[in-house]
């Protein structure tokens, strides 16, 4: 599932809030937040990340990946690692370890201190060991 670190601006705060709703399994609230973000700021990195969290919670990982890939392509100058980390988590959910590792590596290159990406990378390595 999706998770990210603390952001630095209003858009990042909404992504962080959506991540909290994701972990609390608050499907309706997260869906409402996603709809409001689409109305307020369609196509922004932050909206795409919130949509990714919302679709992930609804277990539509294909849609989540689509939105998070777009967010990663657009980039976020204040917290560039977040979209890549969220994307990595989605690939991990689908057990696509190579794609997850690729996304986490992009995240750690963008921000070497982004703990969620390092944690995700460790999860990939653990699963690879289990598959042997």
N, C-alpha and C positions, 0 to 999 in steps of 0.2 A: 503494500500500500504506500501511499504518498506520505512524505514527511519532509520538512525543510527547517532551516535555521531561522534565527531572528533577522528580519529585514531592517532597512533603514529609512523607509518613507511610507507614505500612505498606501501606495499600491502593495508594497511588501507586507504591510500590516494586514491587509485583506487576505493575502496569500497565507500568512501565518494563522489568521483566524480560521480560514477554510481548513487548514491542516489540523487545527484543534478540533473543529467540528468533525473532520474525518475520523480522528482517533476516538472521539466520543460517540461515533456512529450516529450522528444527528443528520440523517438523510434529508429530511424536509427542510431544515434550516440551511444546510449546505446547498441544496437545490435552489432555494429562494435567494441565497447570496449570489449564486452563479447567474441566475436570471437578472438580478439587479445590476450585476457587473456588466452583463452583456448589454443592458439598456444604457448604462452610464458610460462605459468605456469599451465598446466592442473592439475586438482585435488586438487589445493591448496584451503585453506579456503577462501582466498580473491577472487579467480576465482569463486568458488561456490556461494559466496555472490553476486558477480556481475551478474552471471547467474540468480540467484534468482530475483534480481531487474529487469533484462531484461525480464524474463518470466512474472513477475508480471505486468509490464507495458503493455505487450502483452495480459494481462488478462488470461494467462494460469496459474492459481493459483496452480493447481495440480503439474505442473512441477516445479514451483517456490518452493513449499513446499518440493519436493523431493531433490532439490539442497541445500536448506537451512537446512534441517534435516541433510544431510551429513556434511555440514559445522559445524553445532552445535556439531555433534559427533566428528569431528576432533578437534575442539576447536582452539582458537587463544590465545596464551599466553599473547599477548600485549593488546588485547581488546576482552576478552572472552564473553562479554555480547552481542556484535553486532550480531553474527549469531542467537542467541536465540531471540533477539528483532525483527530482520527481520522475523523470523519464526512466532513470535507472531502476527506481522502485517498481514501476509498472512492468518493465521487462522482467524483473525478478519475480513478480507475481505470476507471470506467464512461463516461468522457468526458462527464459531465453537468456542464459548466463553470459553468452558472448556480447549480446547487445547491452545487457545491464552493465557489464564491465566497461564497455566502451563509453557509455553515458557517465558512469562514475568517474572514469579517467578524465573526461572533458570537464567535469565539475571540479575535480581536484586541481586541474591545470588552471582553471579560472580563479579558484580560491583554495590554496593549499590548506587553509584552516577550516574548511567546511566539513565539520564532523559527521554530518549525515551521509555525505558521499563516502567517507572513509569507512563508516559503519556498513553501508551498503556493499562496498567492495569486499569487506571481511565476510559478509553473508554469502557473496558469490563464491569466494574461496572455500568456505565451509561446505557449501552445496557441491562444489566440484570434488572435494574430498569424499563426500558421501556417495557420489555417483561412481567412484572408482571401485 
